[in-house]
């Protein structure tokens, strides 16, 4: 039951991520419009949704480790952890990015920021969210049998 709830949470996370990507792609540069505010709020909600989904995944993984008495199952926690770290990092770069501060940055610095914040990190986060959902789907289908001594 907990895995299904976690799977739904990761699905909601994917939906919020798609909203953040959509608002970010269609956002004009250096804008303080309502669209920029929606993107900012959606980014904050993405961080909160990732924290909730990470907590649920951690509970599911710990439950599996206890039932199976194998620590190898705990390695699956790396996918949610990397997703959480990447979402936090992307949110941090968006919060402190060049669009929030000095507009007279060198073009190379601005180009690097735009590449990482708008392309590289969202692609990595999207792949991690899909991998996370796939991992939960696979865990849901596995029978939970405790090892006998």
C-alpha atoms as one frame of an Amber mdcrd trajectory, in Angstrom:
protein
   0.000   0.000   0.000   2.814   2.402   0.863   4.462   1.726  -2.497   1.274
   2.692  -4.337   1.018   5.931  -2.381   4.659   6.629  -3.148   4.095   5.854
  -6.826   1.242   8.371  -6.915   3.441  10.925  -5.166   6.181  10.478  -7.770
   3.519  10.816 -10.485   2.384  14.121  -8.962   6.052  15.110  -8.769   6.419
  14.411 -12.497   3.332  16.535 -13.215   4.697  19.452 -11.165   8.082  19.065
 -12.864   6.391  19.261 -16.273   4.669  22.460 -15.134   7.961  23.971 -14.003
   9.602  23.049 -17.304   6.688  24.479 -19.296   6.640  27.772 -17.402  10.438
  27.985 -17.545  10.683  27.378 -21.285   7.995  29.907 -22.116   9.353  32.522
 -19.690  10.913  35.600 -21.265  14.410  36.419 -20.071  14.735  38.830 -17.090
  10.994  38.973 -16.596   9.159  39.974 -13.438   5.763  39.126 -14.876   3.034
  37.003 -13.359   4.359  34.107 -15.446   7.722  34.425 -13.659   5.908  34.350
 -10.310   4.065  31.167 -11.348   7.380  29.602 -12.352   8.914  30.576  -9.017
   5.995  29.174  -7.006   5.929  25.984  -9.065   9.669  25.570  -8.441   9.131
  25.927  -4.701   6.283  23.409  -4.822   8.541  21.039  -6.772  11.067  21.127
  -3.933   8.346  20.382  -1.368   6.852  17.573  -3.476  10.307  16.050  -3.932
  10.913  16.109  -0.175   7.587  14.340   0.480   8.184  11.735  -2.218  11.745
  11.189  -0.966  10.483  10.611   2.585   7.921   8.080   1.394  10.496   6.301
  -0.760  12.870   6.148   2.165  10.119   4.543   4.270   9.379   1.996   1.527
  13.061   1.127   1.111  13.639   0.772   4.864  10.558  -1.445   5.082  11.948
  -3.645   2.299  15.394  -3.824   3.917  13.871  -4.904   7.234  11.617  -7.544
   5.648  14.276  -9.006   3.365  17.218  -8.548   5.735  19.416  -7.469   2.828
  21.161  -4.153   2.632  21.453  -4.329  -1.155  17.813  -3.256  -1.411  18.849
  -0.016   0.296  20.974   0.907  -2.711  17.711   1.782  -4.449  17.591   4.843
  -2.233  20.250   6.442  -4.397  17.772   7.305  -7.191  15.439   9.344  -4.930
  18.445  10.892  -3.183  20.062  12.037  -6.446  16.697  13.355  -7.630  16.292
  15.343  -4.427  19.810  16.751  -4.690  19.368  17.739  -8.343  15.997  19.413
  -7.677  17.489  21.327  -4.765  20.489  22.354  -6.856  18.381  23.486  -9.789
  16.101  25.425  -7.454  19.145  27.023  -5.860  20.609  28.066  -9.219  17.251
  29.521 -10.225  16.990  31.458  -6.989  20.523  32.857  -7.233  20.835  32.959
 -10.999  21.888  35.930 -13.080  18.290  36.936 -13.703  17.968  37.782  -9.992
  21.086  39.889  -9.668  23.564  41.731 -11.779  22.394  42.064 -15.381  25.838
  43.106 -16.596  27.386  39.642 -16.472  29.775  38.399 -19.067  28.089  36.533
 -21.878  30.010  33.303 -21.138  28.779  33.226 -17.544  25.212  33.872 -18.616
  25.432  31.200 -21.310  26.714  28.611 -18.812  23.930  29.454 -16.382  21.259
  29.164 -19.056  22.672  25.862 -20.301  22.755  24.248 -16.850  19.535  25.724
 -15.458  17.406  25.437 -18.578  18.730  22.324 -20.312  21.195  20.051 -18.522
  19.675  19.880 -15.054  16.029  19.535 -16.169  16.995  16.665 -18.477  18.835
  14.897 -15.646  15.954  15.493 -13.215  13.425  14.215 -15.773  15.438  11.034
 -16.333  15.785  10.533 -12.570  12.039  10.984 -11.979  11.240   8.426 -14.686
  13.819   6.050 -13.185  12.354   6.594  -9.725   8.834   5.782 -10.901  10.113
   2.732 -12.796  11.976   1.553  -9.673   8.795   1.836  -7.574   6.792   0.033
 -10.251   9.319  -2.785 -10.202   9.346  -2.916  -6.395   5.553  -3.113  -6.368
   5.630  -6.241  -8.529   8.314  -8.009  -6.486   7.032 -10.466  -3.891   8.106
  -9.565  -0.387   9.400 -12.804   1.118  11.567 -12.820   4.199  14.690 -14.920
   4.117  14.731 -17.975   6.332  17.780 -18.799   8.404
